[in-house]
Amino acid sequence: MHQKARNKSLPFYILISFLTIVYSCSSSKKIVDKAIMFNDEREKLTLEYLSDRYGLEQAEPTIIPRMIVLHWTAIPTFEGSFDAFERPKLPVWRPDIKNMSPLNVSSHFLIDQDGTIYRLMPETMMGRHVIGLNHCAIGVENVGGTEDTPLTEEQLKSNIWLVKYLAKKYDIEYVIGHYEYTNFEGHELWLEKDDGYRTKKTDPGEKFMGDVRKATKNLNFKQVPLKQ
């Protein structure tokens, strides 16, 4: 009799366990580590970038994160976006910035259109993703951003989650869109030495940034400086 009662109640416990797992998965996200190449060559080029562009002489290519910069790749696939960052040296199709440094562009995180978050490199290593501010900025790239592959609702949710996650780990002062980087010219964080080295950016879009800021306003990030 006791054995029957225990067996009869078993499906109830299975149901409770299943609901717990479902709830846990829906309320949290996972970061998938998928490293780009950060070999001796990339380390050397990164140290040279810190020295040449910012006047920072360091033994290691590390940063103390104070800012998160959100981007889009303008490449429609995850594979294409990852490949653009993977090698240490700039590809031949980036002559616009090659004269400033042969170091390839990179980002700490890459978020696919389905919202999956990939970590490409350690958060405290310098990546080349934003002029003047790489020495203190964590970069978050989003796959897409073209007319045919606009950023998705899933990506928005992942960006919001990731910003909150990083704000718990580091003393983050600013969260900005790539298009806002020139507002920091003259700011204490701005270190780019060449007044002619600028590129025009629109990513990840004003609406996207507005939605991220609305969802993270309780974190009290500093306002982006007014453009001088």
Beta strands, then each sheet from edge to edge (+ up, - down):
strand 1: 31-33
strand 2: 67-70
strand 3: 109-111
strand 4: 117-119
strand 5: 137-142
strand 6: 174-177
sheet 1: 1+ 4+ 3- 5- 2- 6-
end
